[in-house]
Structure formats: structure tokens, C-alpha cells
């Protein structure tokens, strides 16, 4: 049978773009359908604009610290509209680059919503299209719980496009998106309350990092309330009125929900092709990204394995190598370095202490708690913390964690070492870069008493 395309990709985000480009490089006839903008969550409404806002929110603190280094900083003011317009211009530029990259690779971009109609067919704008292979790369979407008045809340999607900066904002959630936006709004001068229903924020991360981030957020003036949730939202002329689980109420200019993301499979037609879906609508795939239907694959957040942009890119590349490059490739999902652009930031790779204990039993834990050099003259009380977890039987470093200035930059190099299975002795044999925060990872000599 002759198909319209060798590969039809639904979704032009990080995973879909990489898969399309690499497959086209192998000579495949490729089309990608995108109903919004090329670039996906990360570029358009995720990690890229978020990082730009994080940069912007740091300046108030930097101005304050500059005094300790002899600088006299004049009167400062912040304009939300200027930041958002500058951010939008940068996103437009990146969107254009992504389009140029795809077109340069010979990929056809089709604007519109594609719906799967069978194992080898999709419908788009009333047109039926056939393809030998279909790749689902539609990503995730913010989850909104069933709370009375939830329609008056915003998500991270809308937070990037607010007309005005909310002077009082409540962030609901305890994961990385929640803590990042709490830090962003606080740095810009907003009064911020973070509500999380669990007993401690950042579930899944090492407990020491979770505790320290809470302390540092509170030091910066963020009202962190754990064991607390919203039971109702009412719209006011001036914002929103919230009722909480303890019966108390509070008012704010806006309430933002960051309570997780769900696979974006609703209305995609996968049931018509009898594709198996798992928890929350996630597309179930094997180690190579293939669904239970031989002609349909999926990569990225829509599979709900590891919701990270670089992982989606790896999966997209591996898919193209497997199906079109003649090189079956299964993307590894172990020892993935991760950064949280909280304030202070977190960098982490490998296992948390509790997970390492469960997996290896006998472990050594090394820690270092210090005040970064920049903060001594700057007058900040913010501390940094590094932690290394070692499997006692092999000496291998199985987890490395940091919270503090430059943690995100530092963990990339440490991630290579952990991924390579290097031992604590090899870390110790490495010369320190002095003076730096990164050197702590090669200077920790005495294990903590367990």
C-alpha cells in the first residue's frame, strides 16, 4: 500500500520536532501537525519563558547584595508589561527558528489538530491522511482538580500572559512548577502564599533538599503552608476569595494551580486505533516507544514516564533511529540530571537517600552545608548544601544533590560522573576548582553518622 507519508507526527514539541528532523534525515517523507505553535510546552509556555522570568525575578535580590560589594544602586522599578513583551518577542524568535529547522530538514508542517482514525490514518481539517508510521507527541496539559470555582483559577499557561502582575497571589501545589512560580512572583515583589496538601513540598526529591528549600522560601517571605488545600474559589471584583481546608478564608488577586500535568490524549482518537492507554490517559509504550499497535509510537510527556524536555528529545531521537535508521535504540531513563529553578535552585541526579537505602541497603551519605562566598559580602543568610550518596559495597556514587547558587549548572557535570558509574574514590582523586561551590563534590571526606 502506498501511504501519503512515511511518518506522520502529531505534536511539534521537543520530542516531535527531534523525531521529525532525524527521520527526515534518513530520507523519510515526514509531516508534523501542530494545532498551536511549533516548539511545544518547553519553548512556548514552559521551561524557556519560565527561566526568563526566573532571571528577571532575581534582580531585586542582586541589587540588594550589590551594596555589600561597594555598589550604590539608584532607585529601581519593575514593569511587568515590559518583561512579558520582551519574553514574547524571544519566544517568537525561537518559534521561527524551530519552523526554519523543520523546513530545512524537509519536514512538512501542517497547522491544525490531527485526530487518529486508524492504525495508519489521521484526520485533519476534513482531510484524511495516511502514514506508514504515526508518532504521538502531544505532550501534557496542566491538571485542574474538581474544586468549586476552579474556572476562576489560572495555570502556568496563563501566568505567562497576565496583563498585570498580581500583587497578591496564591500558588496551589508543591512540585517544581509551584515552587518556581512562587519564587518568580516573590522576586518581583508580589505577596505569595504557597498551599500544598501534602506534609512537605517537592515529593520525590531528597528529603534534605525538600526541607532546606522550604526554609529558604520562607526566609524570602513566601508563606509556605503544608497540609492545606483549597475547598472553594469565589470571584471578586478585586480578585478571588478562597476557602481553605481548615475553614479559614483568604483573598488574593489571583490563584494559580500547579497540581501536576496529565497526558494530552483527550479527543485524540487513539481509541479508534485501539491504542492502549494507561493511568491518566498516558499512552502505553515499550522500551522503544512502540504502542500495542505496530504502526503507532509515542514519545515525551504523553507517555507520562519522565516529564522532562531533554528526555522527550532523547526519546524522539531514539524513535527515529529505531524506525528509520536501522539502529534499534532504547532511551535510558536512569541517572537523569534534573534542575529545579526554585530560589535557591536545586540540582539533582540519581537516587535520593531513602530510595538508595531501599535499593542498596548499606550506604554512606556525605554532606556539606555552607554559606556561598558571594553571600558573605552580599549580606545574604542563604546557605547552600551538597549531598552525595554512595553504595558501600561498590563505592559507586548513586546520588548527588545540591541546593544553592549555580546548582543547575553544577549538576550537569556531576551527572556525567554519576551516569558513568564513577566511585567516591574517583571523585576524591579529582582536583577541586577553588574557590567555587562545585568543589564541595570532591571535598566531602567524612560520611555522616547514619
C-alpha positions in Angstrom: 0.0 0.0 0.0 1.2 3.5 -0.8 1.0 6.0 2.0 0.9 9.8 1.9 3.8 9.9 4.3 6.3 7.5 5.8 5.9 9.3 9.2 3.1 11.5 10.5 3.9 13.2 13.8 1.1 14.7 15.9 2.6 17.5 18.0 5.6 19.8 17.2 7.1 20.0 20.7 10.6 18.9 21.8 10.1 15.2 21.1 8.1 15.5 17.9 10.4 18.1 16.4 13.5 15.9 17.1 11.9 12.8 15.8 10.7 14.5 12.6 14.0 16.1 11.8 16.1 12.9 12.4 13.6 10.7 10.5 13.6 13.1 7.5 17.5 13.0 7.6 17.2 9.3 6.9 15.1 10.0 3.8 11.6 9.5 5.3 8.7 11.6 3.9 7.6 13.4 7.1 4.7 15.6 8.1 4.1 17.1 11.5 0.8 18.5 12.7 0.6 21.2 15.3 -2.6 22.9 16.5 -0.9 25.8 18.4 2.8 26.8 17.8 5.9 24.9 16.8 8.1 24.5 19.9 5.7 22.8 22.3 5.4 23.3 26.0 9.0 23.9 26.7 9.6 26.7 24.2 6.2 28.3 24.1 4.8 28.0 27.7 7.2 26.1 29.8 10.9 25.9 30.7 12.2 28.6 28.3 9.8 31.5 29.3 9.9 30.3 32.9 13.7 30.6 33.0 13.5 34.1 31.5 11.0 35.1 34.3 13.4 33.5 36.9 16.2 35.6 35.6 14.0 38.7 35.9 12.9 37.9 39.4 16.5 37.7 40.7 17.4 41.4 40.1 15.8 42.8 43.3 18.0 40.4 45.4 21.0 41.2 43.2 20.5 45.0 43.7 20.4 44.5 47.4 23.5 42.3 47.5 25.4 44.8 45.3 25.7 47.2 48.3 27.9 44.9 50.1 30.4 45.0 47.2 30.6 48.7 47.2 28.0 49.5 44.5 25.4 52.2 45.1 22.2 51.2 43.3 19.8 54.0 42.5 16.1 53.9 42.5 14.7 50.8 40.8 11.3 49.9 39.5 9.9 46.9 37.7 7.4 46.9 34.8 5.6 43.6 34.2 4.3 44.6 30.8 7.9 45.3 29.5 9.1 41.9 30.7 6.2 40.0 29.2 6.6 41.8 25.8 10.3 41.1 25.8 9.6 37.5 26.7 7.0 37.2 23.9 9.5 38.5 21.4 12.1 35.9 22.4 9.5 33.1 22.1 8.5 34.4 18.6 12.2 34.2 17.7 12.6 30.7 18.9 9.3 29.6 17.3 10.7 30.9 14.0 13.9 29.0 14.4 12.1 25.8 15.1 10.0 26.2 12.0 13.1 27.0 9.9 14.9 23.9 11.3 12.0 21.6 10.4 11.5 23.1 6.9 15.3 22.9 6.3 15.2 19.2 7.1 12.4 18.7 4.6 9.6 18.2 7.1 6.1 19.4 6.1 4.4 21.4 8.8 0.6 21.2 8.8 -1.2 23.7 11.1 -4.2 22.1 12.7 -5.5 19.4 15.1 -4.9 15.9 13.9 -7.1 13.1 15.1 -6.1 9.4 14.8 -8.7 7.5 12.8 -6.9 4.1 12.4 -3.6 2.4 12.6 -2.3 4.2 9.5 -4.6 7.2 9.2 -5.4 10.6 10.7 -8.0 13.2 10.0 -7.0 16.9 9.8 -9.4 19.7 8.8 -11.7 17.3 7.0 -8.8 15.7 5.1 -7.9 12.0 5.5 -4.1 11.4 5.6 -2.4 8.1 5.6 1.1 7.2 7.0 3.1 4.1 7.4 4.0 5.2 10.9 2.3 7.6 13.3 4.1 9.2 16.2 2.1 10.7 19.0 4.0 13.6 20.7 1.2 15.7 22.1 2.8 16.3 25.5 1.0 17.1 28.7 -1.5 19.7 30.0 -2.0 21.3 33.4 -4.3 19.2 35.7 -7.1 21.2 37.3 -8.8 19.4 40.3 -12.5 19.4 40.8 -12.9 22.4 43.2 -16.0 24.7 43.2 -15.0 27.8 41.3 -11.9 26.3 39.7 -12.8 28.2 36.5 -11.5 31.3 38.2 -8.0 29.9 38.7 -5.1 30.1 36.3 -2.3 27.7 35.4 1.2 28.2 34.3 -0.2 28.6 30.8 -2.0 31.8 31.7 0.7 33.0 34.1 2.9 33.8 31.2 0.3 36.1 29.7 -1.2 38.0 32.6 -2.0 41.7 31.7 -1.0 42.8 35.2 1.4 41.4 37.8 -0.8 40.1 40.7 0.3 41.9 43.9 -1.2 39.0 46.0 -1.0 35.5 44.5 -1.8 32.1 45.9 0.0 29.2 44.3 -1.6 25.8 44.9 0.8 22.8 44.6 4.1 21.5 45.9 6.1 20.4 42.8 8.7 22.1 40.8 6.3 24.4 38.8 4.7 25.6 42.0 7.9 26.5 43.8 9.4 28.0 40.7 6.4 30.4 40.2 6.2 31.2 43.9 9.9 32.3 43.6 9.2 34.3 40.4 6.3 36.3 41.8 8.0 36.9 45.1 11.2 38.1 43.5 9.1 40.6 41.6 7.6 41.9 44.8 4.2 40.1 45.0 2.9 38.7 48.3 3.0 34.9 47.7 1.3 32.1 49.6 2.0 28.5 48.6 -0.5 25.9 49.6 0.3 22.2 49.4 -2.0 19.4 50.6 1.0 17.1 51.5 3.2 17.2 54.5 6.3 18.5 52.6 6.8 20.2 49.2 8.8 18.6 46.3 7.7 15.0 46.8 10.1 12.5 45.1 13.2 14.7 45.8 15.7 14.0 48.6 14.3 15.0 52.0 17.2 17.2 52.9 16.6 19.3 49.8 12.9 19.5 50.4 13.4 20.7 54.0 16.0 23.3 53.0 14.0 24.7 50.1 11.1 25.3 52.4 13.3 27.1 54.9 14.8 29.3 52.2 11.5 30.1 50.6 10.1 31.2 54.0 13.2 33.3 54.5 12.4 35.1 51.3 9.0 35.9 52.6 6.9 33.2 50.9 4.1 31.9 53.2 4.5 28.1 52.7 1.6 26.2 54.2 1.7 22.4 54.0 -1.2 20.2 54.9 -3.5 22.8 53.4 -5.7 22.9 50.3 -8.4 25.0 48.7 -12.0 23.8 49.1 -13.7 26.7 47.2 -13.0 29.7 45.0 -15.2 32.7 44.5 -14.7 35.5 42.0 -14.5 39.0 43.4 -14.2 42.3 41.6 -10.7 42.6 43.1 -9.6 39.0 42.5 -10.6 35.8 44.3 -11.8 34.7 47.7 -10.6 31.3 48.8 -11.9 28.9 51.4 -9.3 26.5 52.8 -9.4 23.0 54.3 -9.1 24.4 57.9 -12.2 26.6 57.4 -10.2 29.8 57.1 -10.5 32.2 54.1 -8.2 34.4 52.2 -8.3 36.9 49.3 -5.8 37.4 46.5 -5.5 39.0 43.1 -5.0 35.6 41.5 -4.8 31.9 42.4 -2.6 29.7 40.3 -2.8 25.9 40.2 0.3 23.8 39.7 -1.0 20.5 40.8 0.6 18.3 38.1 0.3 17.7 34.4 -1.7 15.0 32.6 -1.0 13.3 29.2 -2.7 15.3 26.4 -4.6 12.4 24.8 -8.2 13.6 25.2 -10.0 13.7 21.9 -7.0 12.4 20.0 -8.9 9.4 18.6 -6.4 6.8 19.9 -9.3 4.5 21.0 -10.3 4.3 17.3 -6.9 2.7 16.5 -7.3 0.5 19.7 -4.1 2.0 21.3 -3.8 1.1 24.9 -3.9 3.9 27.4 -2.7 3.8 31.0 -3.3 5.8 34.1 -4.5 9.3 33.4 -4.7 8.7 29.7 -1.0 8.1 29.2 0.0 6.2 26.0 1.4 2.9 27.0 4.7 2.1 25.2 7.5 -0.4 25.2 11.2 0.4 25.7 11.4 1.6 22.1 8.3 3.9 22.3 6.0 1.5 20.4 2.4 1.1 21.5 0.4 -2.1 21.3 -0.3 -1.1 17.6 2.8 -1.8 15.5 2.4 1.3 13.4 1.8 3.8 16.2 4.5 5.1 18.6 4.6 7.8 21.3 7.3 9.9 22.9 7.6 12.6 25.6 5.2 13.7 28.3 2.2 12.0 26.6 3.7 8.7 27.8 4.0 10.0 31.4 7.3 8.3 32.0 9.7 11.2 32.8 8.2 14.6 32.2 11.4 16.5 31.1 12.2 18.2 27.8 15.6 16.6 27.3 14.1 13.2 27.9 11.4 13.8 25.2 14.2 14.8 22.8 16.2 11.6 23.7 13.1 9.5 23.1 12.3 11.3 19.8 15.8 10.7 18.6 15.8 7.1 19.7 12.5 6.5 17.9 13.9 7.9 14.6 17.0 5.7 14.9 14.9 2.7 15.7 12.3 3.0 13.0 14.1 4.8 10.2 17.8 4.5 11.0 18.0 0.7 11.3 19.5 1.1 14.7 17.1 -0.1 17.4 17.7 2.3 20.3 16.1 2.4 23.7 16.5 5.7 25.6 17.8 5.2 29.1 15.7 6.6 31.9 18.3 6.2 34.7 20.6 8.8 36.3 18.8 11.8 34.7 20.2 15.1 35.9 17.4 17.5 36.9 17.3 21.1 37.8 14.6 23.0 39.6 14.8 26.8 39.1 13.5 27.5 42.5 15.1 30.2 44.6 17.7 28.9 45.6 17.9 26.4 42.7 18.1 22.6 43.1 20.3 20.3 41.1 20.0 16.5 41.5 21.0 13.3 39.8 20.5 9.7 40.8 18.8 8.3 43.9 17.5 10.2 46.9 18.8 8.9 50.3 15.6 7.0 51.0 15.5 5.4 47.6 19.2 4.5 47.8 18.6 2.8 51.2 15.7 0.8 49.7 17.8 -0.3 46.7 21.2 -0.9 48.2 20.7 -1.2 51.9 24.1 -0.2 53.1 25.0 3.3 52.0 27.3 6.1 53.0 26.0 9.7 53.0 28.3 12.7 52.7 27.0 16.3 53.2 28.4 19.8 53.1 26.5 22.8 54.5 28.0 26.2 53.8 27.3 29.9 53.0 28.3 30.7 49.4 31.2 33.1 49.1 29.1 35.6 47.2 26.7 35.9 50.1 29.3 36.7 52.7 29.9 40.3 51.4 26.4 40.4 49.9 24.9 40.1 53.3 22.5 37.2 52.5 21.8 34.5 55.0 21.0 32.0 52.2 23.0 28.8 52.6 24.0 26.1 50.1 24.0 22.3 50.7 25.5 19.4 48.8 24.9 15.7 49.4 26.4 12.6 48.0 25.1 9.1 48.4 27.4 6.1 47.9 26.7 2.4 47.6 29.0 0.9 50.3 29.6 -2.4 48.6 30.9 -0.9 45.3 31.9 2.6 46.3 29.9 4.0 43.4 28.2 7.4 43.8 24.5 6.6 43.2 23.0 10.0 44.1 24.2 13.6 44.1 22.2 16.6 45.2 22.6 20.3 45.7 20.6 23.3 46.7 22.2 26.7 46.3 23.5 29.2 43.8 24.5 27.6 40.4 23.2 24.2 41.4 21.6 23.7 38.0 24.9 24.5 36.2 27.0 22.3 38.5 24.8 19.2 38.4 25.3 18.8 34.6 29.0 17.8 35.1 28.2 15.7 38.2 25.5 14.0 36.2 28.1 12.7 33.7 30.1 11.2 36.5 27.1 9.5 38.2 25.8 8.2 34.8 29.3 6.8 34.1 29.2 4.9 37.5 32.2 6.6 39.0 33.2 5.9 42.6 33.6 8.1 45.5 37.4 7.5 45.3 37.4 8.8 41.8 35.6 11.9 42.9 38.1 12.3 45.7 41.0 12.0 43.3 39.7 14.9 41.3 41.3 18.3 41.9 39.0 20.9 43.3 38.1 24.1 41.4 38.7 26.8 44.0 37.0 28.9 45.2 33.7 27.5 43.9 30.6 25.8 45.3 31.2 22.9 42.8 34.3 21.9 44.6 32.3 20.6 47.6 31.5 17.5 45.5 35.2 16.4 45.5 36.0 17.6 49.1 33.5 15.7 51.2 35.6 13.2 53.1 33.7 12.0 56.2 30.4 10.1 55.9 27.6 11.3 58.1 26.6 9.2 61.1 23.5 7.2 60.0 
